[in-house]
Amino acid sequence: MEYFFYHRDRPGSAGLREELLEDHWSYMDGYAAEMIARGPTLSGDGDTPTGSVHIVDLPGPAAARAFAFEEPCYQAGVYRDVLVRRWRNLLGRTMWDFPGGRTGGNRYLVLGLGSGQAADLAVPPDREELIAYGPLLADDGVTWLGTAVLLRAPDRETARAVLAPDGYADIEVHTWQFGGRPS
């Protein structure tokens, strides 16, 4: 079962996050085979982390809770909250398979939070800039709660336009970068 996690940083926790970076990476190394995508969201200046995205294939809800809440930065209080949702990998690949590579261009997390009728259930036809794309689902794996997209785009407005404008209660756009240990 694929899961989407978004740990949002607590204000003022950047120093603690930095102190725990090696612990965080070591923890994530334990999930390398299951990892679909990972990386930090960043402030407008592109330098300050604001959160952490992980998309991981796990055995079930108990494993997803353990992944989210045993993470060292969560345990230490870096994060103010965590969003955990079932997810479906509509691209069928990991971020490492993205033809555009790890660097170059602006990268974004677009998070559409659902309201009512499901939207954007099919991959957009212009998919070459998509890094990860799929619906956010309830624990039953069926009920639609939104859509999560990682993509490369020239700007925030272009990134936002990947989702239907009227299909969501709220759409967030965050600067994002490929995660993991530096090469």
MOJO-V157732 format. One record per helix or strand of 3 or more residues. SS is the DSSP state (~ for helix, > for strand). FROM is the first residue (numbers start at 1). TO is the last residue. If there is no record, write none. Layout:
ss:SS from:FROM to:TO
ss:SS from:FROM to:TO
This chain:
ss:> from:2 to:9
ss:~ from:14 to:19
ss:~ from:21 to:29
ss:> from:35 to:42
ss:> from:49 to:57
ss:~ from:61 to:69
ss:~ from:72 to:76
ss:> from:79 to:87
ss:~ from:95 to:97
ss:> from:106 to:114
ss:> from:130 to:137
ss:> from:144 to:153
ss:~ from:156 to:160
ss:> from:168 to:176
